[in-house]
Amino acid sequence: MHCVDFFCECAWPSVTRACLYFDPFVASGPQTFSPSSESERINVTLALKGYMGTAPVRPSVAISFQTLEAYRQMHRVCPRLSIQAQVRALSYLHRSQFATTLVDQFSIAFDMYLDILHHVDLLVNAALHRDDPEWQIRNMCRPCMYNLEKEDVLSPSMFVTMDGNQSLKLIDSLFRSGTLLNDTRTARSGIWISPEKVNCFQDEPSASSSTTAPPLPIVDDTDDDSDWFDIDDPSCSDPASVCVDRWRNAGPESRKRMFALFAVTGIFVSLCRHGHCLAICDMVRSGELMKYALAHVDRLMEIYGYDIKIAYDVACAFFKILLRSSLGPRVASLKVSGVVPAFHGHSHNRACQVDWHPLYQDGVGKEDFEGCERLFSESNSLAPGTRLSTAFHRHQAIEQFMGFWSEQKHADSGKFILDNYRQALDIIKTDTEALELLSQQLGVGPADFERYLQEERAYFKSRKAEPPEVTAELDYLDSLVRLQTAGYKQQQISSVRTKVRTTRTRWETIHEEVLRREEELNVVERWKPGDAKYDEMFRELGQRKYRLALDNLERLVVQRLFELTKLQLSGYKLREKIGKALKARADAIKKALSEYNARAAELSPPREELLWSDILDMSTLADFDLLRDTRQDIRAKPWAKPSHRRAMNLYFNIKRAREEIRRLNVEIPRLFTSMLDEHTDYHLAITGCLDTNAPLAHELRNRQQYQEIVSARIVKHLTQASRLVGFSAKIEAGRRVGRTPHEGSIPLPHWAVLNLTSDADTVETEHLSCIPGVETEREEEAFVDYVDSIGERS
């Protein structure tokens, strides 16, 4: 079994240097280290023996490189594992006394170990001619960025999704005991956007909203899913503003307040569609403000340039602000566009969906733009170990996580392509059959579905908000109606003495309100029932009450939809808690439904009654927006009928699937070419270092061997994708734009020659296994039998 050393307690005589070492798997004992010369430094002697000292001059404790690397890899797969937990485990393993000083010593050694690895990376990158400061971020994702000559032009050229997360906070040093040490170390990676760069956008756009965090002792502890928008937009009924309000309504019903004890309140990230982190910045003493998104757009345009599609939870509102900011001209010239992520898009109103949802945007394929949520579900595990760390150690932990995450995403890129190709082909096969059947029944075709979408967009754009003068007149009529009912009722006559005072006060208050509104509207003679204006506004008032009842019903259903989603994703205890809240909210929805049906019946002509079963079946909010307009009856429009809408969704789903295949057909040669070029780069670098720097050549060879294993796995998945019925890509090497081809003879890697028939694994069965560690059908059956036997014993 592979042994991992623990701590070495060192004593330093003049000639020999003795260490008491511990091994987790064998008995501990003394060990003597002899320097090669009297002038050799202590830490050099330790390093040559495989240990890292914990002090620069005369360390009293040393930790083996194997132990440090073991922790680095364990922290990779379990970000929650802290240094303190690791040291405790090793102490228990050696039956030694745990001490907090050991945690500090381990942390010091680990910092130095990571610094050594960083400098090794710099040497490796220089040998591979990758030492340009921007090389990493310009080559982060090969399927997205490794453009080839004579390839099909993709529009959009690249997909990016960005979002903020408030888990990775950092508690302010003012709220911690002890004295803060002056640590001047900074982040090593180029993916960070500095706070100074972010603050360049804190006042933009100055005419629309204020984004500066207020210097108050408390801040809103908003939910991760609620957005920062502090929009002061005169068009409050604009669909984008409605989306922002709706998204906030999906959060907690009562906002909690917390002390402003966090120096950093989270992170804001940008990812490509394959999950690689392109940029990251800290959210400093604030929620998810507009300046963070603007800073990321600025970075993305600077690095990646033309025709980028950027997804954001509330992109519909953000892009209006973006175009009014100083970045607006560059956004327009570079054709940067926006989209709302697929899941988040279902919470937006229908007027927004027809323009911003991925299903209705050309060129986006089947991308769901929900990569940030997947990243955060993993990065949240870092939070316990970073909230009380130093700023540097927090950045270091996040960098380590993002580096491991990116490595894993590259290793999984072949499976990503395989899964997406299979999904797209399945959609084309199944949905085409359903669409052909529906099209025959309805007598419609592709041109009709495209026209339906344009007509629906035109309809929502034509809808106008309630004019201010109409709002004032409706408020006046509402006051008149309340004034008429503010007097005594028949059943109150017997108790008039007890109620006369409160009734008179209520009547006087409403009467003053009526007089004030009459003065505002310049009403000469008070409106009365039977007057043309009174009757007109009375009908309009009924429509307003109908819309308010619909808004309340919609708000409750939005919350229900989000809780149902969480119900599928959360642990048992949280599911039980959400289930109770959902049961309580069902009663509120029933009351809101009754109020809605009462108001709908008062309209002329009356609207159809909504049933409880209709509410339970709702999985999107589109139907609410079709109910909202009382000035036009659109129920006779083809695009408003359920059968036509179902056919239209099938049509656009097929269209997006074909776009996905076209994009994958471009990404496959990019990925394959990049791996071949990387093989060439390593071969040339190793050859160049053999005579001048043998240790570096050895390190390069080790890294190449690992990359060959990763590349073989990727090619295996590409091979499986090539067997899919309908596969139309070419797994072949091209030439990267701007790369000079190597003229020498370099042997091809073993995975470069594809054998499309010898692989025993079948495409149809591999993806069905979802049990970690179970590879074959026989192992799967044995595992199921074992689980069944547990059930029988219990």
N, C-alpha and C positions, 0 to 999 in steps of 0.2 A: 504494500500500500504506500502511496506517496506520503512522505513525512513532511510536516511543516514545523519549523522551529518556533519557539516562543521567545522569551526574553533571555538575554545573557547579561549577568552581572559581571562587570569587568574590573580587574585590578591591574595596575600598570607598573611593574618593576622596570628597571632601567634597560634590561636586555629582552626578556620575554614578556608577553602580555597574555595573562590568563583570563579566561572567561568561564563562568559557570553557566552552561547552556541547558535549555529545557526542550525536549521534543515531545509533542503530544502523544506519540505512539510508542516510545521507548523510555526507559528510565533516564532521568537526568544525571549529569555528571560533569566534572571539570574538563575544560579544554584549554589548551595553551596555543596562542597565536604568536608566531615569531615574525618580526618585520624583516624585510629583505635587506634593510640597511638601517643604521641608527638614525638617519635623517628622515626616514619615512614617517609620514604623519600617521597618527593613531587611526583616524577614520579611513585612511587608505588601506591600512593593514586589515581593518574590519571588512571593508568593501571587497577586498580580494578574497576573503574567506566567506563572503556571502552574507555580511551583516551590515546594518546601518546604525551608526551611533546616534545618540539623542542629544549630543552637545557638540559644538564646533571644535573644541580644543581637547578636553579630557573627559570624554563621556564615561559615565558610570554604568550605563545600561545600553545594550545594543539589541536590535531586533532583526531577525533574518529577512532577507529579501523575499523568500518564499512565503513567510507569514504576511508580509505587506501585500504581496501580489494576490495571495489567497483572499485577504479582506477586500481588495479592490474588485475582484471578480464576484465575491459574495454580495458586496454592496451593489454590484451591477444588476444582479438578479433579484435582490431584495433591498431596494433603496431605504427601507425603514430601519435596516440594521445600522445602528450607530457604533462609533468607536468604543463607547463605554460598554455597550452590550458585547462587542467582540472581546474586549479585555476581560470582562467578567467571565465569559465562557471559557477563555483560556486559563483564567485563574482557577476556576472550578475543575477544569480538565487536569491541571497540574497539582490540584489540592494545595494551592498556595493562597496566602492572604491577599484579598483584593485591596487595592489602595488607589485613591484618585490620582496620585502622582503617576501611576502607571498609565492612566488615560492620557495625561498631558504628554508623557514621554512617547507613547504610541502616536499621538497626534503630530508631534514634532517630526518623528521619523517618517510618518506617512506623507506629511507635507514635502519633506525633502525627497522622498521617493517619487512623488508625482512631479516635482520640479526636475528631477533627473530624467524621467520619462519624457517630459516636455522638451528638454534639450536634445534628447535622442531623436525625437520627432523632427526637430529643426534640422539636425544633421541628415536624417533620412530624406526630408523634403528637399534639401539642397542637392543631394545626390540624384534625386528624381527630377530636378529642375522644377520644383513646385514651391519655391521659396518666395514667390510673389505674395505680398500681404493679403491680396484679394483672391488668391488661387482657390483657397478652400471654399469660400462662399460662392465663387463663380462655377465651381465644379461639385457642389454639394450633392446634387441629384443627377445621375447620369441619364435616365430616361427623359428628364425635363430639359437638361442643359447641354447634352453632348450632341450638338447639331451637326448633321452630316451634309456633305455636298450632294446635290441632286435629289434630296428627299422632298416629299410632299410638304408644302407649306401649311402649317397648322395655325388656325385662327379660332380662338386666342392661342398665342404662342406658349402660354404657361398658365397654370392654375395655382393660386395662392389662397390660403385661408388664414385669417388672423382673429385673435380673441384674447381676452384677459382672464386671469385666474387669480383668486385671492387666497389660495392655500399657502403659498410660499412666502409668508410674511416674515419680518424681522423685527423683533421687539427692540424698542429704543433703549440705548444704554442707560438713560436716565432712570429707567424702571428696574434696573438690575443692580445687584450688589457688587461691590468691588470697584476698581478703577479700570477704565477702558485703556488698553494698551494702544500705542500709536503704531498701527500696522499699515504701512504704505504700499503693500503688495496689491496688485491689480489683476483683473481677469486676463487670462492668457489668450482666449479665443477672440476672433474677429467678428463674431456674430452679435456682440453686444452693441447696443445704441446707448451712448452716454446720456446721463441726465441733462447735461448742458445742451446736447443736440435736441433732446426732447423739448426742453423749455423754450427753444426757438419758436415753437408753435403754440405756446400757452395762451396767447392773445388772439388766435385766429379761429374763425374770421371775427374780427372785433365788432362788426356790425350785427352779428347774429346771436352770439351767446358768449358768456363768460366761462372760461374753463379753468380759471385759477382756483386752486383749492383754498377755501376760507381758513384763516388762521384761528380756528376755534379749538377749545379743549376737547371737543367731541366730534366724531365724524360718523356718517351713516355706515353701518355694517351691512351693506347690501348683499343680497344673494349673488352667487356667481352668475346666475342666469339673468340678472337684472342689469340693464345697461346704464351707462354714464350720462345719457343725453340730458342736457340741461337746456333744452331748446326754447328760445324765446322767439317763436315764429308767429307772425300775425295770422297765418293761414292755419289755425289750430285744427281745422277739419281736414287738412291735407292727409292723404292716405298714409304717408310715411310717419306723420305724427301720431296717427291712430295706431300704427304698428308699434311705435315706441311705448305708448300708453298700454297697449294690450300686452306687450312683453313684460312690463312692470307688474301688471295685474296677475301674471302667472306666478309671481314670486310670493313670499310669505304675506299673509294678510296684515300682520302687524310688524312693522319694521323695528328691529332691535337697535338700541344705541349702545355704543361701547366707548371706553376711554381711548383717546388717541395715543395709545402706547406703542404703536408700530411705526418705526422709522421707514420701513418698506412694507407696503400693503399687498404685494403680489407681483406677478409678472405679466407682461403682454408679449405674445409670440406671433410669429408668422411662419407658416409651414407650406411646403409644396404639396401636391396632391399625393405624393408617395410617402409623406410623413416626415421629411427632413426639415430640421429647424433652420430657417433662413435668417431670422433676426429675432432678437429678444431684448427687452428693456425692463427695468424695474418700474413699478408704479409706486411713487414716493409720496407718502402721507396723503393719499387721495384714493378715490375710487377709480373706476375705469373712465378716465377723462378723454376728451377728444384729441388732446395733444399727442397721446401715445399712438393712436391710429394714424394720425397725420405724419408722425415721425417714421412710422413703418412704411407708409406709402412712399415717402420721400426716399427712403433707403432702397426700396424695391425698384423704383424707377431709375435710381442712380446705377444700380448694379445690373438689373435684368432688362431694363429698357422697354421695348415696344410691345404693345398689344397683350398686356397682362390682365387676366381676369382675377379680381380680388373678391373673396367671399368674407362677409362679416354679418353678425347676427342681425344688425339693423342697417344693412348696406343701403336700403332704400332711403333712409334719412341721412346717413353719413355722406353719401356721394353728393347730395345737394349742398351740404356744407363744404365738402372737399372742393367742389367747383367754384365756390365763393372765396376760397382761401387763396393764399399766395401760390399754392401748388396747382391751382386751376388751369392756367395756360399749359403747363407741362402735361397735366393729366389729359387734356384735350388733344394735344399734339401727338402724344404717345399712344393714344387710343386705349388708355387704361379704363377698364369697365368693371362693374360690380355685379354681385349676385348674392342672394341670401342662401345660406346652407339649407339643404333639403328638409331636415327635421325642423329647424327653426322656421323655415318658410311656411309650414303648415299652421303656425300661430299668427301669421300675418293676414291682413284682410285680403279679400279676393282682388280688389283693385290693385293691390301691391303684387299679389302672386302672379298675375298675368304678365307682369313686366319683369319681376325679379326672381321668381322661383326657377330653379335649374330645369324643370320640366319644359318650360316655355322659352328658354334661351338657346339660340342656335350655337352649335359648336362645343357645348360643355359635355357632351356624351352622358355617361351614367355616373359621373362624379357626384358624390353627395356633399363634399366640402365640409365634412364633420371631423376632419383630422385633429383639430384642436381638442375636441372632447376626448378623443382616444388618448392623446398625449397627456392631458390633465388627469385622466383616470389612473395613470401610472405615476406621474410626477407628484401627485398629492402625497404619496408615501414618503417623499423627502421631507415634508413639513415638520414632523416631530424632531428631526435632528438638525434643523437649520434655524428655527425661530429664535434660539438662544445662542447661536454661534456668532462669530464675528462676520462683518460684511464680506471679507475676503473668503472665509471658509464657506459661507453661503454660496457665493459665486462659484467657488471651486467645485462644490457638490453639484450645483446645477449644470456646470460645464461638463463634469464627468457624466452626469445622467444624459445630457443631450448628445454627447459623443457616442456613448453606448447605444442610445436610441437610434442615432443615424446609422451606425454600423449594422444594427439589426434590421433596419428598414432596407438597407442595400442588400443584405443577405436574403430578405424576404421579397425582393423586387420580382424575382421570377415567379413566385407564387402569386404575387399581386396581379401580374399580367395573366397568369393562367386562370385565376378566379374571375377576373373581370371579363376575359374573353369568353369563358364558359357562361357567365351570367348574361352577357350581351347576346350570345347565340341562342340561349334558352328563351330570352325575351322575344327575339325575332321569330323564333319557331312558334311559341305558344300564343303570343299576342297577335301575330299575323293571322292565325286561324280564327281567333275570336273576332278580330277586326273585320275580316272578310265576311263572316256570318252577319255581324251587325250592320255592315255597310249595305249588304244585299237587302236586309230587312228595312232599313231606313232609306235606301235609295240615294246614298251620298258617297262621296269619294274624297281623296286627299285634298283637292282644291277647296272643297266645302269646309274641311276641318281648319285649314289655314284661314279661310274667310271668317269662320266662327270666332277664332282667336282675335282677329283684327276687330270684328264687330263688338266683341266683349270689351276689348280695350277701349274702343271708341265710346262705348256706353258708360264705362266708369269715368272716363275723362270728361264726359258731358254732364255728369252729375255735379250739381253745385251745392255748396253749403247754404244753410239758412241765411239770407241777407240780414245785415244788422237792423235795418228798419223793420223787417218782419219779426225779428226777435223781440224788438221793443214793443211792437203791437201785440205780440202773443203774451208777453209779460203783463201788459196792461189788461188784456182780456182775462188772463188767469187771476189777476187781482180783483177784477169785477166779479168773477164767478165766486171767488172766496168771500167777497164782501156780501154777496147775496145769501150765502149760507152761514154768515157769521152771527146772525141774529138768533132769536129763540126758535126752538123747534116745538112742535105740538106737545111732545112728551115731556118737555122741560117746563111747561107752564106751571105745573103743580109745585115745582121747586124753584120758582123764579127768584125768590128772595135770596136763596143761597148761591145762585149762579149769576145774578144780575151784575155783580161787580166784575167778575172775570170775563163775562160775555161782553160787557160794555168796553172793557179794556181791549179785548181782542178786536172788536168792531172798530174802535178808534184807530188802532194800529194799522189795520188794513185800509181804512178810509184815508189815512194820511199817505199810505203807499199809493192808492189810486190817484189822489190829488197830485202827488209828485209825478207820476207817470203821465197824467193828462197835461201837466205843464211841459214835460219833456217833449211830448208829441204834438203840442199845440192843439189839443182837443177842445173845441168850443162847446159842443153839446155831448154829454156822456152817451156812450153806446148803450143801446137797449136791445133785448131779444126781438128779432123781427127786422132790425136794420140790416141792410145789405152787408155793411162792413162787419157788423157783429157776427152774422151768420158765416161769412167767409172765414173770418179769423177763428170762429168756433170749430169749423172743420179742420183748419190748420192746427189748432191746439190739440185736437184729437189725434192728428198724425204725429205731433210732437210727443205726446204721451205714449203712443205706440212705439216710436223709435226709442224712447227712454226705457220702456219695458223690454224691448229687444236687446238694447245695450246691456242691461242688467243680466238678462238671461245668457247672453253671449259671454259676459265676463265670468260667470260661474262655470259655464261649460269649458272655457279656456283653462281654468284652474283644474277642472276635472280631467281634461285631456293630459295635462302635464303630470298630474298625480298618477294617472293610469300608466303613463310612460315610465315613471319612476318605479311603479309597482312591479314592472317587469325586470328592472335592472338592479334593484336594491337587495340588501340582505334581509333575513327573515324578520328581525326585530323592527327594522325600518318599514318593511312591507306591512307588518301588523299595525304600526302607528299610522301609516298613510291610509290603510284600509279603514280605520276608524274615522279619520278625517273625511274620507270620501263618503262614508255612510252618513255622516252629519251633513255634508254638503248636498247630498241627494235631497234632503228635505228642503233646503234652501232653493234648489233648482226647481222642485215641484211648485213651491210658492211663486217663484218667478215665472214659471210656465203658466200658472193660472192667471197671473196678472197680465202676461202677454196675450193670452187667448181672449181675455176680457177686452183689452184694448183693440185687438184685431177685429173683434166682432162689431165694434163701434165705427169702423171705417166704412166708407161708401165708395165702391162696393166692399163688403167685408172680406178679410183675408181668411184663407183656410186655417182651420184649427190645427195646432201642433200637438201631437200625442207624446206621452212619456217614452214610448218605444222609439219615436223619431229621434229624441234626444240621446237615448242610449246607443243608437246606431251611428251617431255622428262621430267621424274620425277626422274630419277637417272642418274648417269654418267657412267654406265657400257659400254654403246655403244661407248663412246669416246675411251675407252681403247682398244676396239676391232678394232677400226679404225686406231689405232696409228701405228701398226707394218706394215711396207711396205716391209719387207723382207720375210714374210710368208703370204700366202693367206689362212686364217683360215675360210673363209666363208663357206667352204664345211664341216667343222667339225660339228658333231651333236650338241655339246654343244654351238656352236656359232649361231645356228638357233633360231629364236624367239620362235617358237612353242616348241622346246625342252627346251629352257630356262624357259619358262612359266611353263612347266610341272615339271622341276627340282625345281623351287621355291615353287610350290604347295607341292611337296614331302617333302622338308625340313621344310616347315611351319607346315605340319602335324606331322613330327617327333619332332619338337620343342614343339608342343602342347601336345603330349603324355608325353614328359619329364616334362612339366609344371604340368600335372596331378600327375605324380609320386612324384614330390616335394611337391605339395599341400597335397597329402595323408600322407606325413611325417609331414608336418607342423601342420595339424589339431590336431592330438593327442598331439603334443608338446604344442600347445596353450591351449587345454582343460586341460591337466595335470597341466600346470603351474597355471591356475586359481584355480584348486582344491587345489594345494599345498599352494597357497597364502591364501586361505580360512583357511586352517589348521594353517598356521603360525600366522595369525591374532588371531584366536581362542586361541591358546596357549599363545600368548603374552598378550592378554587381561586377560586371567585367571591368568597369573603370576603377573600382575600389580595391580589387584583389591585391594589387601590388602596392598601393599607396596607403590603404587603410583597411587592413584585414578584419579587425573587429566590426567595422561598419558594414563590410561586405557580408559578414556572418549575420548581422542583424537584418540586412536587406534580404538575405536568402530565407531566413526564418519567416519574415513577413510575406515574402512571395509564396512560400509553401502554404501559409494560412489563406492567402487570397486565392490560390488555386483551388483549395477546398471549397471556399465560398462560391467561386465561379462555377465549379462543377455542379454544385447544388442548384445554382440559378439556371444553368443550361439544362439540367434535368427537367426542371419545370417548363422551360421553353420547349423542350422536346415533347413533353406531354401535351402542351398546348397545340403543337403542330399536328397532333393526332385527332384533334376535335373536328367533327364534321362541320365544314364551313370555314375552317381556318384559311386565311388568305394572305398572311404575312410571309416574308422571306427572312429566314434566320441566316443572315450573311453579313460579312464585314463590309463597311464602307470607309470613307475617308472623312475625318473631322474637318470642319471648316477652319482654315488657318493652320493646320498641322502639316508639317513637312514629313513625307513618308521616309522611312528608313530603308536604305538601299542594300544593306547587308543581309545575310542569311541568318535568320533566327528560328530555331526549332519551335514548332507550334505546340501549345499545351495539349495535354491528353484530352481535355474536354472540348477542344475546338473542332474535332472531327465527330460529327453527329451520327449516332447510330439510332435510327428511328424505329428499329424493330426489335432490338435485343433487350430493351428494358422490360422487365417482368411486371413492374407495377402498372396497373391500368389507371387510366384517367377517371373512369367512372367510380372506382371504389376508394381511391386514396382520400378524397375530400370527405368521405362519409365518416371516417374515424375521428372522433373528437376526444379520445381518452389519452391524456399525456403519457408518453412512454410506451404506448401500445402501437406497434408497427404492423404486425401481421394479423390475419384473420384468426389464426390459431391462438395467438396471445389475447386477442379480443374475446374469444369464446371462453378462455380460461379465466379472464378477469371477471366476466359476467357470471360464470359459475361460482367464483369465489364470493362475489357480492350476494348472490342468491343464498349461498350457504350461511353467510352471516345472518341474513334475514330468518333462516330456519332456526339457527341457534338462539336468536333473540325471541 
